[in-house]
């Protein structure tokens, strides 16, 4: 295991902790939202700050970056849209009556969740509230979005005639221990998913398989059928709140306050790996090319071999909790409550991991070939025995 050494670059422009870090779909820019009430735009090409978005009257809780527009939400109860090129504020979305802690952009919709116990839907272009989702008994912490076309069969769609105008659904997780699914067009609650006994902190959606995963302060992860609302499985081995989730190739990774990440095989519910070494809660995680990257309350980022669980590298330098990580062009970006954005070169461990994966595939290929030859030989022997018996 190698030590992290120093970062390629340390960006210290913010005057307060960085609460979130978003990467644009084209990978050209990063957006940071900070306790100092501003957001900054960074180029992934030169790691320089190319935009400074000012206007919020309190700290920024979360941010989202598209290729041409940036979105920020704040404790000042508002959401703002910004022009990426000019830094101009294009829209202010007003209506929430408390801290807005999460936003999600999908199609022409902007969704938001707040401590005022509501989620809301806005028209991205018209600066106008389209829908309010009211029914949670406490604050809305996390959001997901999908279309019923992604999950419903034709005959099931016919049953939802009143929702024909729009087939979009919003999923909300709340500190009231429930997950709710809402029709966007009407604001009607389609499902309430009951089972958690603690606040729902994170959601991850697998629409093609009709599955939703929720992590909670009750130490569990639960899997739900998003069409029927049925609870499918409960993953129970964590000893602390489940803070973050990542789903890759039917493998679910969960980061927890118990200082571990666990990997689960979704189809069976089996826990197949535990990643240890953190000295505080695991606050964020990201899978990349066979490597699991984590950020922790101990101010370190770490890289694990996702299959073996072996710790490959520790990235040291931050002073406080790492709130978010992103990966682009074999660079790791870590954003911390210490106010810095740090950039780390991960080409070395990526190369080593690629060589390891190539070697494993080669061994598996030879093993598979041997197995095929063995089966072929056994089949031939079996045919000869059958022929002799017939004679």
C-alpha distance (Angstrom), angle and dihedral (degrees) to the residues before:
residue distance angle dihedral
X1 . . .
X2 3.80 . .
X3 3.75 126.2 .
X4 3.78 117.3 -116.8
X5 3.78 97.3 -117.7
X6 3.77 115.0 -168.6
X7 3.80 127.0 -33.3
X8 3.81 120.0 -101.8
X9 3.80 86.9 -123.9
X10 3.79 138.3 0.8
X11 3.82 115.7 -154.1
X12 3.81 111.5 -157.4
X13 3.82 102.3 170.9
X14 3.82 96.5 116.2
X15 3.80 119.1 86.3
X16 3.81 94.0 -152.8
X17 3.79 141.5 33.9
X18 3.82 118.2 -59.8
X19 3.80 110.0 -122.4
X20 3.80 99.9 -177.2
X21 3.79 143.5 11.8
X22 3.81 123.8 -158.5
X23 3.82 129.5 -171.4
X24 3.82 120.4 -149.1
X25 3.83 116.7 -118.7
X26 3.83 90.9 -112.8
X27 3.82 91.0 50.2
X28 3.80 93.6 -126.9
X29 3.82 98.5 113.4
X30 3.79 143.6 32.6
X31 3.80 127.1 -153.6
X32 3.81 124.8 -153.9
X33 3.81 125.0 -166.1
X34 3.77 117.9 -158.6
X35 3.79 148.2 -165.5
X36 3.82 86.2 -118.4
X37 3.82 88.7 74.0
X38 3.80 94.8 -111.5
X39 3.78 137.1 100.3
X40 3.78 124.9 -145.4
X41 3.77 131.2 -154.9
X42 3.82 119.9 -142.2
X43 3.79 131.6 -168.6
X44 3.81 115.2 -130.3
X45 3.82 88.2 -153.9
X46 3.83 97.2 63.2
X47 3.85 102.8 5.8
X48 3.82 89.5 -125.6
X49 3.81 126.6 139.3
X50 3.83 107.6 -109.5
X51 3.79 100.8 170.5
X52 3.79 140.2 34.6
X53 3.81 116.4 -165.9
X54 3.82 113.6 -160.2
X55 3.79 128.9 174.2
X56 3.81 110.8 85.3
X57 3.79 114.7 115.5
X58 3.80 94.5 -145.4
X59 3.81 140.1 21.1
X60 3.79 122.4 -49.4
X61 3.79 113.0 -117.8
X62 3.82 100.9 -174.4
X63 3.79 140.8 -2.1
X64 3.80 139.2 -162.2
X65 3.80 128.4 -161.1
X66 3.79 128.1 -153.6
X67 3.81 122.5 -180.0
X68 3.81 94.6 -95.6
X69 3.81 104.9 16.8
X70 3.80 137.9 44.0
X71 3.80 127.0 -151.5
X72 3.81 128.1 -158.3
X73 3.79 132.9 179.8
X74 3.77 126.6 -160.1
X75 3.76 151.1 -170.6
X76 3.84 85.0 -107.8
X77 3.85 86.3 80.1
X78 3.82 94.0 -111.6
X79 3.79 141.0 103.8
X80 3.80 121.3 -145.5
X81 3.78 133.4 -159.7
X82 3.82 118.7 -150.7
X83 3.79 136.1 -165.2
X84 3.81 106.6 -118.6
X85 3.81 94.2 -149.4
X86 3.82 101.4 43.9
X87 3.81 102.4 24.7
X88 3.82 88.5 -129.9
X89 3.81 118.5 148.9
X90 3.81 104.8 -117.5
X91 3.79 100.2 -177.7
X92 3.81 143.2 3.8
X93 3.79 116.8 -152.6
X94 3.82 110.4 -153.1
X95 3.79 128.6 -177.7
X96 3.78 109.6 86.1
X97 3.79 114.6 107.1
X98 3.81 98.1 -154.1
X99 3.82 142.2 26.4
X100 3.80 113.5 -36.3
X101 3.78 104.2 -141.9
X102 3.80 105.4 172.7
X103 3.81 139.0 28.2
X104 3.78 133.0 -175.8
X105 3.82 128.1 -169.5
X106 3.81 117.9 -153.1
X107 3.81 126.1 163.5
X108 3.82 106.1 -42.6
X109 3.79 92.4 -24.9
X110 3.79 131.1 99.9
X111 3.82 113.8 -162.4
X112 3.80 125.4 -165.7
X113 3.80 137.0 -173.8
X114 3.80 124.4 -157.0
X115 3.76 147.8 -176.8
X116 3.83 85.6 -113.7
X117 3.86 86.0 81.7
X118 3.79 94.1 -111.0
X119 3.76 138.7 101.7
X120 3.79 119.1 -150.9
X121 3.79 138.9 -162.2
X122 3.79 122.0 -143.9
X123 3.78 135.5 -173.7
X124 3.80 104.5 -112.6
X125 3.80 93.7 -146.5
X126 3.81 103.3 34.4
X127 3.84 99.2 48.6
X128 3.79 87.0 -131.0
X129 3.81 134.1 131.4
X130 3.80 110.6 -119.8
X131 3.79 101.5 178.5
X132 3.79 143.7 4.0
X133 3.79 121.6 -149.8
X134 3.79 109.0 -152.8
X135 3.79 125.1 174.3
X136 3.80 109.4 84.6
X137 3.80 115.1 112.7
X138 3.80 93.3 -146.0
X139 3.81 141.2 20.9
X140 3.81 122.5 -43.0
X141 3.81 109.1 -125.1
X142 3.79 107.3 171.9
X143 3.81 139.8 25.9
X144 3.82 140.8 -160.8
X145 3.81 132.2 177.3
X146 3.80 136.4 -156.9
X147 3.79 142.1 154.6
X148 3.79 122.5 -114.4
X149 3.81 86.6 -132.1
X150 3.80 86.5 69.7
X151 3.80 93.9 57.5
X152 3.82 113.6 16.1
X153 3.79 126.7 85.4
X154 3.83 117.9 -131.3
X155 3.80 94.1 -102.0
X156 3.80 90.7 50.4
X157 3.80 90.7 51.0
X158 3.80 89.6 55.3
X159 3.81 88.9 61.3
X160 3.82 89.7 60.7
X161 3.83 97.7 60.2
X162 3.80 93.3 143.2
X163 3.80 90.0 59.6
X164 3.82 95.8 51.7
X165 3.80 92.4 111.2
X166 3.79 91.2 68.0
X167 3.77 129.3 6.5
X168 3.81 95.4 -167.5
X169 3.78 119.6 123.8
X170 3.79 131.2 -165.1
X171 3.80 123.4 -150.6
X172 3.82 119.2 -155.1
X173 3.80 130.6 -171.0
X174 3.78 119.4 -159.4
X175 3.79 144.0 -173.2
X176 3.84 85.5 -116.5
X177 3.85 85.4 80.9
X178 3.81 94.7 -111.1
X179 3.78 138.1 108.6
X180 3.79 116.7 -147.9
X181 3.81 130.9 -164.9
X182 3.82 116.8 -153.6
X183 3.79 136.5 -169.7
X184 3.81 104.4 -122.9
X185 3.81 95.7 -149.9
X186 3.80 96.7 56.2
X187 3.80 104.6 18.7
X188 3.81 87.9 -126.0
X189 3.81 117.7 149.5
X190 3.81 107.5 -117.3
X191 3.82 98.1 -177.2
X192 3.79 138.2 3.6
X193 3.78 110.7 -156.8
X194 3.80 110.8 -149.7
X195 3.78 126.6 -170.7
X196 3.77 110.4 82.4
X197 3.80 117.0 103.7
X198 3.80 95.0 -164.2
X199 3.80 139.3 46.4
X200 3.81 115.7 -61.2
X201 3.82 105.6 -123.2
X202 3.81 103.7 172.8
X203 3.79 141.7 19.6
X204 3.78 133.1 -166.8
X205 3.80 124.5 -175.3
X206 3.80 130.9 -149.3
X207 3.81 100.0 -175.8
X208 3.85 97.9 174.6
X209 3.81 88.7 58.7
X210 3.82 93.1 39.2
X211 3.80 90.7 -122.2
X212 3.78 134.2 136.1
X213 3.82 124.3 -170.4
X214 3.81 122.2 -156.4
X215 3.81 129.1 -172.0
X216 3.79 122.5 -157.4
X217 3.79 148.6 -177.2
X218 3.82 85.7 -110.3
X219 3.86 85.5 79.2
X220 3.82 93.2 -113.0
X221 3.79 139.7 109.0
X222 3.78 116.0 -148.4
X223 3.79 129.7 -162.4
X224 3.81 119.7 -147.6
X225 3.78 136.4 -171.5
X226 3.81 100.5 -125.0
X227 3.81 93.3 -154.6
X228 3.82 99.5 50.8
X229 3.81 99.6 22.3
X230 3.81 89.7 -127.9
X231 3.81 117.4 153.1
X232 3.80 105.6 -125.6
X233 3.81 106.2 -178.5
X234 3.80 141.6 -3.6
X235 3.82 119.1 -146.6
X236 3.80 105.9 -154.4
X237 3.81 112.1 170.2
X238 3.82 100.5 97.4
X239 3.80 117.5 101.8
X240 3.81 95.6 -156.5
X241 3.81 142.2 34.3
X242 3.81 116.0 -52.9
X243 3.80 104.4 -123.4
X244 3.82 106.8 172.4
X245 3.82 140.2 16.0
X246 3.82 136.5 -161.3
X247 3.82 125.8 -175.6
X248 3.82 120.1 -157.4
X249 3.82 126.6 164.7
X250 3.81 94.4 -22.6
X251 3.80 90.2 -48.9
X252 3.80 116.1 118.0
X253 3.81 119.5 -154.5
X254 3.81 118.0 -161.4
X255 3.81 126.9 -169.3
X256 3.78 118.0 -156.5
X257 3.79 147.1 -174.2
X258 3.82 85.6 -116.4
X259 3.86 86.2 79.4
X260 3.81 94.8 -110.7
X261 3.77 141.0 98.6
X262 3.78 117.5 -144.1
X263 3.80 128.7 -160.4
X264 3.80 118.1 -147.1
X265 3.78 130.6 -170.8
X266 3.79 100.6 -128.5
X267 3.81 97.7 -152.6
X268 3.81 94.7 58.5
X269 3.81 103.2 20.6
X270 3.81 89.4 -124.6
X271 3.80 118.2 151.1
X272 3.80 104.1 -132.9
X273 3.80 103.7 173.8
X274 3.81 142.3 17.1
X275 3.81 121.0 -158.8
X276 3.80 112.3 -152.9
X277 3.85 136.2 173.7
X278 3.82 99.1 88.1
X279 3.80 114.8 127.0
X280 3.80 94.5 -158.5
X281 3.82 139.9 18.2
X282 3.80 119.0 -43.3
X283 3.79 102.7 -118.8
X284 3.82 102.1 177.2
X285 3.79 140.2 5.4
X286 3.79 140.1 -172.3
X287 3.82 132.2 -172.2
X288 3.80 117.6 -142.2
X289 3.81 129.5 169.8
X290 3.78 96.7 -28.9
X291 3.82 93.4 -41.9
X292 3.80 125.8 107.9
X293 3.80 112.9 -146.6
X294 3.80 119.0 -163.8
X295 3.79 137.3 -173.3
X296 3.78 120.7 -154.2
X297 3.76 145.8 -169.6
X298 3.80 86.6 -113.2
X299 3.85 87.4 74.5
X300 3.82 93.3 -112.9
X301 3.79 132.8 113.3
X302 3.80 117.9 -149.4
X303 3.78 138.9 -164.3
X304 3.81 120.6 -146.9
X305 3.78 131.6 -176.3
X306 3.79 96.9 -111.7
X307 3.80 94.3 -145.8
X308 3.82 102.3 43.3
X309 3.81 98.1 28.6
X310 3.82 90.5 -131.2
X311 3.81 114.7 152.2
X312 3.81 107.2 -122.3
X313 3.79 104.0 176.4
X314 3.80 143.9 2.7
X315 3.80 119.1 -150.2
X316 3.81 108.9 -152.0
X317 3.79 128.8 -176.9
X318 3.80 109.2 83.7
X319 3.79 118.6 107.3
X320 3.82 99.8 -151.8
X321 3.81 141.3 21.2
X322 3.80 118.7 -39.8
X323 3.81 105.4 -127.4
X324 3.79 101.5 -176.4
X325 3.80 142.3 6.5
X326 3.81 133.8 -162.6
X327 3.80 132.4 -175.9
X328 3.80 127.3 -150.6
X329 3.82 132.5 158.3
X330 3.82 91.1 -7.0
X331 3.77 92.2 -55.6
X332 3.79 121.0 121.5
X333 3.82 116.6 -144.8
X334 3.82 118.2 -161.2
X335 3.81 124.4 -172.6
X336 3.78 119.4 -163.2
X337 3.76 143.5 -172.4
X338 3.82 85.5 -116.1
X339 3.83 86.8 77.8
X340 3.81 97.2 -111.2
X341 3.77 134.3 117.1
X342 3.80 109.9 -150.7
X343 3.78 126.3 -164.3
X344 3.82 121.2 -154.3
X345 3.80 131.4 -171.2
X346 3.82 109.3 -126.0
X347 3.82 98.5 171.4
X348 3.81 92.0 109.7
X349 3.79 97.1 56.6
X350 3.82 91.5 39.0
X351 3.83 90.4 54.9
X352 3.79 92.7 46.6
X353 3.77 90.5 49.4
X354 3.82 92.7 48.7
X355 3.81 89.9 52.3
X356 3.79 90.1 48.8
X357 3.82 92.3 49.0
X358 3.81 90.9 47.7
X359 3.80 90.7 51.0
X360 3.82 91.8 47.7
X361 3.81 91.5 50.1
X362 3.80 90.0 49.0
X363 3.81 91.6 51.8
X364 3.80 91.0 45.5
X365 3.81 89.4 49.1
X366 3.79 92.5 53.3
X367 3.78 90.6 45.2
X368 3.79 90.6 49.9
X369 3.80 90.7 47.9
X370 3.81 90.7 51.1
X371 3.79 89.2 48.6
X372 3.81 90.9 51.3
X373 3.82 92.0 49.1
X374 3.79 90.2 47.3
X375 3.81 91.4 50.6
X376 3.79 90.4 47.0
X377 3.84 90.9 50.7
X378 3.81 91.9 46.9
X379 3.80 91.0 48.8
X380 3.78 90.9 51.0
X381 3.83 91.3 48.8
X382 3.79 89.8 48.1
X383 3.80 91.4 51.6
X384 3.82 91.0 49.5
X385 3.83 91.2 50.6
X386 3.81 91.2 48.5
X387 3.83 90.2 49.0
X388 3.82 91.6 50.5
X389 3.83 91.1 49.1
X390 3.77 91.0 50.6
X391 3.83 90.6 50.5
